[in-house]
């Protein structure tokens, strides 16, 4: 008995030490984008070339943060992405997060449509575990590739206690953005993503996540089996609404219009919107303006107030791109009434 006790006393510290050193388990789901590209002489530009395994091996010190598993979902330029890609991605990420051994998921994605992909998953994921979208503005062939540092910071965010309730985020160039408000604001610079007047959620520095804000608002809907056709139109001076009418006549199930100012259109576009509404096709009106929301401030023909009275929905603080994603997901629900739809688009 004494000998057994001595053996246990010798083994116990090592067991406790091993348990204390257990690292979080993070799955990196790769979809492509600049982060997975290299320069190609034949095409004269960067093209998809780097595997998920290669991506992770390029990130020094990652093994000290977490146990990393990779899943190669796709390897495409995100300018080629379709909503169906995010539909399948949402389903796969939920499957991964349902595992008890997984603490979070990092999604590598092209920056061109990353904000829409992140918002799609934010809206449709069942799991509350953290999901961080990350990419790069410089390819793996560039002199100062930003991909490895961005991936490291994304994994660090998942392991941080202060970032557990943020849902789906984008972590780029040390800044953390909420999926709802993030926008790409620069075509080539590594500091491309911003949340404008809503502010960043946090900042990564010196191996820590510094929290700035909380996520204020999220919409949650079931992942639809099918995604209806929802075109988006940007109005302009002299717009006569013909393209909206054409979309109605060729099978659109919903329409998003980017108005001017606080969500205004001219009288001809108003008539086209009324035509769509008469065919029971929901119309959401947003704004082409970078910051601010859409409100029923103006009562003249085509003003926000007249659009609301006509039966259109206002996008509120959503960008036109995310309003389209939300309308598409909403119309794909089995029990989406007009009242429920209206509740999604409130200002």
C-alpha positions in Angstrom: 0.0 0.0 0.0 2.8 2.4 0.9 4.6 1.6 -2.4 1.4 2.3 -4.4 1.0 5.6 -2.6 4.6 6.6 -3.4 4.0 5.7 -7.1 0.8 7.8 -7.2 2.6 10.7 -5.6 5.3 10.5 -8.3 2.9 10.2 -11.2 0.3 12.8 -10.0 2.4 15.9 -10.6 3.3 14.8 -14.1 -0.4 14.2 -14.8 -1.5 17.6 -13.5 1.3 19.2 -15.5 0.2 17.5 -18.7 -3.4 18.5 -18.1 -2.4 22.1 -17.5 -0.5 22.2 -20.8 -3.5 21.0 -22.9 -3.9 23.5 -25.7 -7.2 24.6 -27.3 -8.1 22.8 -30.4 -8.7 25.1 -33.5 -9.7 24.0 -36.9 -8.5 26.1 -39.8 -10.9 25.9 -42.7 -9.3 27.1 -45.9 -11.4 28.5 -48.8 -8.7 30.3 -50.9 -8.0 34.0 -51.5 -4.8 36.0 -51.7 -3.6 34.4 -48.5 -3.3 31.1 -50.5 -1.9 32.6 -53.7 1.5 32.9 -55.3 2.9 34.8 -58.3 2.5 33.0 -61.6 4.7 34.0 -64.6 2.3 32.6 -67.2 -0.7 34.7 -66.1 1.3 37.7 -64.9 -0.4 37.8 -61.5 -1.1 35.8 -58.4 -3.1 32.6 -58.6 -4.4 30.0 -56.1 -1.3 27.8 -55.2 -0.9 27.2 -51.5 -2.5 24.3 -49.6 -4.0 24.5 -46.1 -1.0 22.5 -44.7 1.4 25.0 -46.3 -0.5 27.9 -44.9 -0.2 26.6 -41.4 3.5 25.6 -41.7 4.3 29.2 -42.6 3.0 30.5 -39.3 5.7 30.4 -36.7 4.8 29.7 -33.1 1.2 28.6 -33.9 1.8 25.2 -32.3 2.3 27.0 -28.9 -1.1 28.6 -29.1 -3.3 25.7 -30.1 -3.5 22.2 -31.5 -4.2 23.0 -35.2 -6.3 20.9 -37.6 -6.9 21.9 -41.2 -9.8 21.3 -43.5 -9.5 22.3 -47.2 -12.9 23.4 -48.2 -12.0 25.1 -51.5 -9.2 27.2 -53.1 -10.8 29.9 -55.1 -10.5 33.7 -55.7 -13.2 35.1 -53.5 -14.4 37.3 -56.4 -15.7 34.0 -57.8 -17.6 33.2 -54.6 -21.4 32.6 -54.8 -23.9 32.6 -51.9 -24.1 28.8 -52.4 -20.4 28.6 -51.4 -21.3 30.2 -48.1 -24.3 28.0 -47.7 -22.1 24.9 -47.9 -19.4 26.5 -45.8 -21.9 27.4 -43.0 -23.0 23.8 -42.9 -19.5 22.4 -42.7 -18.3 24.9 -40.0 -21.4 24.0 -37.9 -20.5 20.3 -38.3 -16.9 21.0 -37.1 -18.0 23.2 -34.2 -20.5 20.5 -33.0 -17.4 18.4 -32.0 -16.7 18.5 -28.3 -12.9 18.7 -28.9 -13.1 21.9 -31.1 -12.9 25.3 -29.4 -13.2 27.4 -32.5 -12.8 27.8 -36.3 -10.6 30.0 -38.4 -11.8 30.5 -41.9 -9.2 31.7 -44.4 -11.0 33.6 -47.2 -10.4 36.1 -49.9 -10.9 39.7 -48.8 -13.0 40.8 -51.9 -16.2 39.2 -50.5 -15.1 38.3 -47.0 -17.5 40.7 -45.3 -20.5 39.0 -47.0 -19.2 35.5 -46.2 -18.7 36.4 -42.6 -22.1 37.9 -42.3 -23.7 34.9 -44.0 -22.2 32.6 -41.4 -23.0 35.0 -38.5 -26.6 34.8 -39.6 -26.9 31.1 -40.1 -24.5 29.3 -37.7 -26.1 27.4 -34.9 -23.0 27.2 -32.7 -21.9 30.0 -30.4 -18.3 29.0 -30.5 -15.9 31.7 -32.0 -15.4 31.8 -35.8 -12.7 34.1 -37.1 -12.4 35.0 -40.8 -8.9 35.9 -41.9 -7.1 36.6 -45.2 -4.3 38.6 -46.7 -3.8 41.7 -48.9 -0.4 40.4 -50.0 0.2 37.0 -51.5 2.7 34.4 -50.2 5.1 35.6 -52.9 5.2 39.2 -51.8 8.1 40.7 -49.9 6.1 41.2 -46.7 3.2 38.7 -46.8 0.7 39.5 -44.2 -1.1 36.2 -44.2 1.0 34.4 -41.5 0.6 37.1 -38.9 -3.2 37.4 -39.6 -3.6 33.6 -39.1 -1.6 33.7 -35.9 -3.7 36.6 -34.5 -7.0 34.8 -35.5 -6.0 31.7 -33.6 -4.8 33.9 -30.7 -8.3 35.5 -30.7 -10.0 32.1 -30.4 -7.9 31.3 -27.4 -8.6 34.6 -25.6 -11.2 34.8 -22.9 -12.2 38.4 -23.8 -13.3 37.4 -27.3 -15.7 34.6 -26.5 -19.1 36.3 -27.1 -18.3 38.0 -30.4 -19.6 35.3 -32.7 -18.3 35.6 -36.3 -15.6 38.2 -36.7 -12.9 39.4 -39.2 -9.4 39.7 -37.8 -7.0 41.5 -40.2 -3.9 43.7 -39.6 -4.4 43.3 -35.8 -7.9 44.8 -35.8 -11.0 42.8 -35.0 -14.3 43.7 -36.7 -17.9 42.4 -36.1 -19.4 40.6 -39.1 -22.4 43.0 -39.2 -20.5 46.2 -39.6 -17.2 45.4 -41.2 -16.5 46.8 -44.7 -13.5 46.6 -47.0 -12.4 50.1 -47.5 -9.0 49.9 -49.3 -8.3 47.9 -52.4 -4.6 47.1 -51.8 -3.4 48.2 -48.4 -3.2 45.7 -45.5 -5.3 48.0 -43.3 -8.3 47.4 -45.5 -11.2 46.4 -43.1 -13.0 48.9 -40.9 -16.3 49.2 -39.1 -16.6 52.9 -39.6 -18.5 54.8 -36.9 -19.4 51.6 -35.1 -15.8 51.0 -34.2 -13.5 47.9 -33.9 -14.3 45.1 -31.4 -10.7 44.8 -30.4 -7.0 44.9 -31.2 -4.3 42.3 -31.1 -0.9 43.3 -29.7 1.9 41.8 -27.7 0.3 38.4 -27.7 -3.0 39.6 -26.2 -6.5 40.7 -27.4 -7.5 44.1 -26.1 -11.3 44.5 -26.0 -12.8 47.8 -27.3 -16.5 47.0 -27.8 -19.2 44.4 -27.6 -21.3 43.0 -30.4 -24.5 44.9 -30.2 -26.9 43.2 -32.7 -27.1 39.8 -34.4 -29.8 38.2 -36.5 -30.1 34.4 -36.4 -31.9 32.4 -39.0 -31.9 28.8 -40.0 -29.6 27.8 -42.9 -32.0 27.6 -45.9 -32.0 24.6 -48.2 -32.3 26.9 -51.2 -31.3 30.5 -51.8 -33.7 32.5 -53.9 -32.5 35.0 -56.6 -32.1 38.5 -55.1 -30.5 41.0 -57.4 -29.0 44.3 -56.2 -29.3 47.6 -58.1 -27.5 50.9 -57.4 -29.5 53.9 -58.4 -28.0 56.9 -60.2 -29.0 60.3 -61.6 -31.4 59.6 -64.5 -32.2 56.1 -63.4 -35.6 55.1 -65.0 -36.1 51.9 -63.1 -36.1 49.7 -66.1 -33.6 47.2 -64.7 -35.7 46.7 -61.6 -38.8 46.0 -63.7 -36.8 43.6 -65.9 -35.7 41.7 -62.8 -39.3 41.4 -61.7 -40.3 40.0 -65.0 -37.5 37.5 -65.2 -37.9 35.7 -61.9 -36.4 37.7 -59.1 -37.8 36.7 -55.7 -36.6 39.8 -53.9 -34.8 43.0 -54.8 -32.3 45.3 -53.0 -31.9 48.9 -54.1 -29.0 51.1 -53.1 -30.5 54.6 -52.9 -28.8 57.9 -52.4 -28.4 59.8 -49.2 -30.5 58.3 -46.3 -32.2 55.9 -48.7 -33.9 58.0 -51.4 -34.7 57.3 -55.1 -36.2 59.4 -57.9 -39.9 59.1 -58.9 -39.3 56.7 -61.8 -37.4 54.3 -59.5 -40.2 54.6 -57.0 -42.6 53.4 -59.7 -40.4 50.5 -60.5 -40.3 49.5 -56.8 -44.1 49.8 -56.5 -44.3 47.5 -59.6 -42.2 44.9 -57.8 -44.3 45.3 -54.6 -47.5 44.8 -56.6 -46.1 41.4 -57.7 -45.5 40.5 -54.0 -41.8 40.8 -54.5 -40.2 42.3 -51.3 -37.9 45.3 -51.9 -35.2 46.5 -49.4 -33.8 49.9 -49.9 -30.4 50.7 -48.5 -27.8 53.5 -49.3 -24.7 53.8 -51.4 -23.3 56.1 -48.8 -20.4 54.5 -46.8 -21.6 55.5 -43.3 -24.9 56.1 -41.6 -28.2 54.3 -41.8 -31.4 54.4 -43.9 -34.3 56.3 -42.4 -37.8 57.6 -43.5 -36.7 61.2 -43.4 -38.0 62.5 -46.7 -41.7 62.5 -47.7 -41.4 63.5 -51.4 -41.9 60.8 -54.1 -39.0 58.4 -53.7 -38.0 59.7 -50.2 -37.5 57.2 -47.4 -40.9 57.9 -45.9 -42.8 57.4 -49.2 -40.8 54.1 -49.8 -41.9 52.9 -46.3 -45.5 53.8 -47.0 -45.4 52.0 -50.3 -44.5 48.8 -48.5 -40.7 48.6 -49.1 -38.4 47.7 -46.2 -35.5 49.9 -45.1 -32.0 48.4 -44.6 -31.3 50.4 -41.4 -27.6 50.1 -40.6 -26.9 47.3 -42.9 -24.8 47.8 -46.0 -26.6 47.0 -49.3 -24.5 43.9 -49.7 -25.4 42.5 -46.3 -29.0 43.6 -46.8 -29.0 41.4 -49.9 -27.5 38.4 -47.9 -30.1 38.8 -45.1 -33.0 39.1 -47.6 -31.8 36.0 -49.4 -31.5 33.9 -46.3 -34.9 35.2 -45.0 -36.7 34.4 -48.2 -35.2 30.9 -48.0 -37.0 30.2 -44.7 -40.0 27.9 -44.6 -42.1 30.1 -42.4 -41.1 33.7 -43.2 -44.2 35.9 -43.0 -44.3 39.5 -44.1 -44.4 40.5 -40.4 -41.2 38.5 -39.6 -39.5 39.9 -42.7 -40.4 43.5 -41.6 -39.0 42.8 -38.2 -35.6 41.9 -39.7 -35.3 45.3 -41.5 -35.9 47.9 -38.8 -34.2 51.1 -38.4 
